[in-house]
């Protein structure tokens, strides 16, 4: 039986020496997936102390992120609440606020909520936060990052 197993088993010494070189080469050619996207809110979240938080991070949604809110009683009572629960799951941080929950999202200004909804759609459907635009004067087309940044960078 041992002879049969030895005959079937590959030669570990030759396999081990070739695997690291092959995996190193393939690892170099593998592109890393971007899963988090920074943003700058148009108005900003105002916390209980009156501090305005504008910069934040949103991560890509998972299937679970889209399914779990459907079982939420608040969503069952009011379908419009789905946006609030879903954004609370995928927004990682707004300013120094790292515990982003439905109550935080509920207190965003309408323009910030609309911004995050659009960003969610862009990053989860298209994989980026860029939008194609054209100059109203000359019609020249270019792309902008709608996630924003410092003034003049969006």
Secondary structure, DSSP 8 states (H G I E B T S, - for coil): -HHHHHHHS--HHHHHHHHHHHHHHHHHH------EEEEEEEEEEE-TTS-EEEEEEEE---HHHHHHGGG-HHHHH-GGGHHHHHHHHHEEEETTB----HHHHHTS-HHHHHHHHHHHHIIIIISS-EEEEE-TTT--EEEEETT--STT--
